[in-house]
Structure formats: structure tokens, C-alpha cells
Amino acid sequence: MPLSLLGTLGSAYLGYRGAKKQNIASAQQAQNQMDFQREMSNTAVQRRMNDLKKAGLNPILAGQKEASTPAGAMAPQVNEAQVLLSTLGTASSIANTIANTRKVENQADIFGTGAQFARWLTDLMEKFGFEPDTPGNLGDYLEEQAEKKN
């Protein structure tokens, strides 16, 4: 199994697992919030009465208002399958980028090797005393042979 495939599968699994944990945590937080709101609503009149007593006012005034009903909380939901697919797509894109980078590097090595060979050949010819501008070199010999055939 190619390393890029393992990375893709690992990324997808971790993304899915993280989204699932996020859903559970969100639901727990929403439940905590709803419990708090229920407690606040159920004790609103008692708390208002205590506040009026502390202020030196008649606590019966607290009964003039209804108990409040705070707004509810909703746990945000994450589509686990969407996270999985998105993560797979991202991991696949990264693997593709890595493969293309390696391809370009290999092509650069091929061209680099040709340039290195040319430099090596030029150095070798100079060591044997070959000078392209001097009379009697290989190029002159080939030209003479071509002229003889014509």
C-alpha cells in the first residue's frame, strides 16, 4: 500500500473521528445550557422575592411578573460524512502535489545529468589539448572530408 494512500486514509479517519467528538461535545454543551436555563426559569420568582426582601421592599411584588423563559440553545451539528470526504479530497490533493514535485525533480535531474556530461566532455577535450578555434581540429577534418566528397 503506497505511503500516500496510508496518509489519505489516516487523515480521513482522524477528520471523521474529530467531527464525531465535536458533535458529542456540542450536544453536551447544549444540554448544560438548557439545564441552566431551566434552573433560571424555575427559580426566577424566588430570586426576585429574595432581591426585593434585601432591598427592603414587599416581596409580594415579585408575583406581579411571570417567570422568564430564556431562549433555548441548539448544538451545532457537523456532517461527519462531509468532513470525511473533504479530508479525503485534501489529502489526495496533497499526495498529487507531492507526486508532481517528485516528477519535476526527476526531470531536473535528467537535464542536470546531461549538462554535467557536457561539462565533463568539454573538460576532457580541453585536457587533451582540443581547442575549437585552432586549425586542424576535428571540425576542420570533417569539413575537409565533406568538401572532398563534393
Beta strands, then each sheet from edge to edge (+ up, - down):
end
